[in-house]
Amino acid sequence: MSEPTTIQMHVNPKLIEELSKLEHDQWMEWASTLMAKEQLSEARCERWQKFMVPYSELPEDVKEFDRVWARKSAAVILKYLLLGRFTDAQSGEGEPAQGAACGDAGAPEQGNPGDQQSEGSAA
């Protein structure tokens, strides 16, 4: 994993855990819907099924997948809070004014643990 940005280093770990739980809940909802409506391979459904548990019951290495997205979300929220506004006065849009970014949102792209395949398995 890459070095954390300045913003990420100052985020309360409790916030990251709350956002991670929310991300996991969102993933479970999305995966459940997809499994019900799409024809997915049996192997993929089996991989996903073992992660259909409350966030608190996930192993630490799997929780880290949710934390990656929680850190990204926290960085975006903090960017707007630190700018002191949620809309650009000139455009009325939700984006900050040009050049007003602070830090990057951060963490490297990672997939979902439920999408990791072992050698020779097909999804």
C-alpha positions as a LaTeX table, in Angstrom:
\begin{tabular}{lrrr}
\hline
Residue & $x$ (\AA) & $y$ (\AA) & $z$ (\AA) \\
\hline
Met1 & 0.00 & 0.00 & 0.00 \\
Ser2 & 1.26 & 3.51 & $-0.76$ \\
Glu3 & 2.20 & 6.14 & 1.82 \\
Pro4 & $-0.86$ & 7.85 & 3.29 \\
Thr5 & $-1.57$ & 11.44 & 2.24 \\
Thr6 & $-1.52$ & 14.24 & 4.83 \\
Ile7 & $-5.31$ & 14.10 & 4.95 \\
Gln8 & $-5.35$ & 10.35 & 5.57 \\
Met9 & $-2.85$ & 10.60 & 8.42 \\
His10 & $-5.15$ & 12.93 & 10.37 \\
Val11 & $-8.41$ & 11.02 & 10.01 \\
Asn12 & $-9.79$ & 9.52 & 13.19 \\
Pro13 & $-9.44$ & 5.71 & 12.97 \\
Lys14 & $-12.97$ & 5.36 & 14.39 \\
Leu15 & $-14.31$ & 7.29 & 11.39 \\
Ile16 & $-12.44$ & 4.98 & 9.01 \\
Glu17 & $-13.93$ & 1.93 & 10.76 \\
Glu18 & $-17.46$ & 3.39 & 10.58 \\
Leu19 & $-17.03$ & 4.19 & 6.88 \\
Ser20 & $-15.54$ & 0.72 & 6.32 \\
Lys21 & $-18.57$ & $-0.91$ & 7.91 \\
Leu22 & $-20.82$ & 1.19 & 5.70 \\
Glu23 & $-18.79$ & 0.21 & 2.63 \\
His24 & $-19.06$ & $-3.47$ & 3.55 \\
Asp25 & $-22.83$ & $-3.16$ & 4.08 \\
Gln26 & $-23.11$ & $-1.50$ & 0.67 \\
Trp27 & $-21.03$ & $-4.26$ & $-0.93$ \\
Met28 & $-23.21$ & $-6.97$ & 0.66 \\
Glu29 & $-26.35$ & $-5.27$ & $-0.66$ \\
Trp30 & $-24.84$ & $-4.93$ & $-4.15$ \\
Ala31 & $-23.49$ & $-8.51$ & $-4.21$ \\
Ser32 & $-26.79$ & $-9.96$ & $-2.94$ \\
Thr33 & $-28.71$ & $-8.10$ & $-5.62$ \\
Leu34 & $-26.28$ & $-9.20$ & $-8.31$ \\
Met35 & $-26.40$ & $-12.84$ & $-7.20$ \\
Ala36 & $-30.21$ & $-12.76$ & $-7.25$ \\
Lys37 & $-30.57$ & $-11.09$ & $-10.66$ \\
Glu38 & $-27.57$ & $-12.23$ & $-12.71$ \\
Gln39 & $-26.23$ & $-15.61$ & $-13.66$ \\
Leu40 & $-22.93$ & $-15.72$ & $-11.84$ \\
Ser41 & $-20.66$ & $-18.70$ & $-11.65$ \\
Glu42 & $-21.07$ & $-21.02$ & $-8.72$ \\
Ala43 & $-17.42$ & $-20.39$ & $-7.79$ \\
Arg44 & $-17.95$ & $-16.63$ & $-7.58$ \\
Cys45 & $-21.10$ & $-17.01$ & $-5.50$ \\
Glu46 & $-19.24$ & $-19.32$ & $-3.11$ \\
Arg47 & $-16.35$ & $-16.81$ & $-2.77$ \\
Trp48 & $-18.75$ & $-13.95$ & $-2.11$ \\
Gln49 & $-20.92$ & $-15.94$ & 0.29 \\
Lys50 & $-18.11$ & $-16.32$ & 2.82 \\
Phe51 & $-17.91$ & $-12.50$ & 3.07 \\
Met52 & $-21.65$ & $-12.10$ & 3.68 \\
Val53 & $-21.12$ & $-11.56$ & 7.40 \\
Pro54 & $-21.12$ & $-8.45$ & 9.58 \\
Tyr55 & $-18.03$ & $-6.28$ & 9.13 \\
Ser56 & $-16.90$ & $-7.08$ & 12.69 \\
Glu57 & $-16.63$ & $-10.78$ & 11.77 \\
Leu58 & $-14.37$ & $-10.29$ & 8.75 \\
Pro59 & $-10.68$ & $-11.17$ & 9.01 \\
Glu60 & $-8.37$ & $-8.14$ & 9.20 \\
Asp61 & $-6.94$ & $-8.66$ & 5.70 \\
Val62 & $-10.46$ & $-8.56$ & 4.23 \\
Lys63 & $-11.46$ & $-5.52$ & 6.32 \\
Glu64 & $-8.56$ & $-3.68$ & 4.71 \\
Phe65 & $-10.34$ & $-3.83$ & 1.32 \\
Asp66 & $-13.21$ & $-1.84$ & 2.85 \\
Arg67 & $-10.79$ & 0.53 & 4.60 \\
Val68 & $-9.20$ & 1.44 & 1.26 \\
Trp69 & $-12.55$ & 2.81 & 0.09 \\
Ala70 & $-13.30$ & 4.36 & 3.48 \\
Arg71 & $-10.03$ & 6.34 & 3.28 \\
Lys72 & $-10.92$ & 7.52 & $-0.22$ \\
Ser73 & $-14.36$ & 8.65 & 0.97 \\
Ala74 & $-12.92$ & 10.40 & 4.02 \\
Ala75 & $-10.39$ & 12.26 & 1.86 \\
Val76 & $-13.13$ & 13.54 & $-0.45$ \\
Ile77 & $-15.31$ & 14.65 & 2.47 \\
Leu78 & $-12.38$ & 16.32 & 4.21 \\
Lys79 & $-11.39$ & 18.12 & 1.01 \\
Tyr80 & $-14.77$ & 19.83 & 0.97 \\
Leu81 & $-14.80$ & 20.51 & 4.70 \\
Leu82 & $-11.33$ & 22.05 & 4.56 \\
Leu83 & $-12.38$ & 24.25 & 1.65 \\
Gly84 & $-15.15$ & 25.54 & 3.87 \\
Arg85 & $-17.90$ & 25.07 & 1.31 \\
Phe86 & $-19.87$ & 22.36 & $-0.41$ \\
Thr87 & $-20.73$ & 24.30 & $-3.58$ \\
Asp88 & $-18.78$ & 26.50 & $-5.95$ \\
Ala89 & $-20.28$ & 29.99 & $-5.71$ \\
Gln90 & $-19.65$ & 30.69 & $-9.41$ \\
Ser91 & $-21.13$ & 27.54 & $-10.92$ \\
Gly92 & $-23.54$ & 26.49 & $-8.19$ \\
Glu93 & $-22.23$ & 22.95 & $-8.66$ \\
Gly94 & $-20.92$ & 20.66 & $-5.93$ \\
Glu95 & $-17.34$ & 20.73 & $-7.24$ \\
Pro96 & $-14.71$ & 23.00 & $-5.67$ \\
Ala97 & $-13.36$ & 25.91 & $-7.69$ \\
Gln98 & $-10.50$ & 25.11 & $-10.12$ \\
Gly99 & $-7.16$ & 24.64 & $-8.34$ \\
Ala100 & $-8.79$ & 24.34 & $-4.92$ \\
Ala101 & $-7.93$ & 20.68 & $-4.29$ \\
Cys102 & $-5.95$ & 19.68 & $-1.22$ \\
Gly103 & $-4.15$ & 16.34 & $-1.19$ \\
Asp104 & $-5.12$ & 13.39 & $-3.28$ \\
Ala105 & $-7.91$ & 11.03 & $-2.37$ \\
Gly106 & $-5.55$ & 8.39 & $-2.28$ \\
Ala107 & $-5.05$ & 4.78 & $-1.75$ \\
Pro108 & $-4.06$ & 2.50 & $-4.61$ \\
Glu109 & $-6.78$ & 0.80 & $-6.57$ \\
Gln110 & $-7.64$ & $-2.62$ & $-5.20$ \\
Gly111 & $-10.31$ & $-5.09$ & $-6.12$ \\
Asn112 & $-12.84$ & $-6.72$ & $-3.89$ \\
Pro113 & $-11.68$ & $-9.71$ & $-1.84$ \\
Gly114 & $-14.67$ & $-11.65$ & $-3.15$ \\
Asp115 & $-13.41$ & $-11.20$ & $-6.69$ \\
Gln116 & $-9.98$ & $-12.67$ & $-6.06$ \\
Gln117 & $-9.65$ & $-15.95$ & $-7.87$ \\
Ser118 & $-7.37$ & $-18.79$ & $-7.22$ \\
Glu119 & $-5.31$ & $-20.20$ & $-10.07$ \\
Gly120 & $-7.48$ & $-21.98$ & $-12.58$ \\
Ser121 & $-10.85$ & $-20.82$ & $-11.25$ \\
Ala122 & $-13.24$ & $-19.02$ & $-13.53$ \\
Ala123 & $-15.82$ & $-16.50$ & $-12.46$ \\
\hline
\end{tabular}
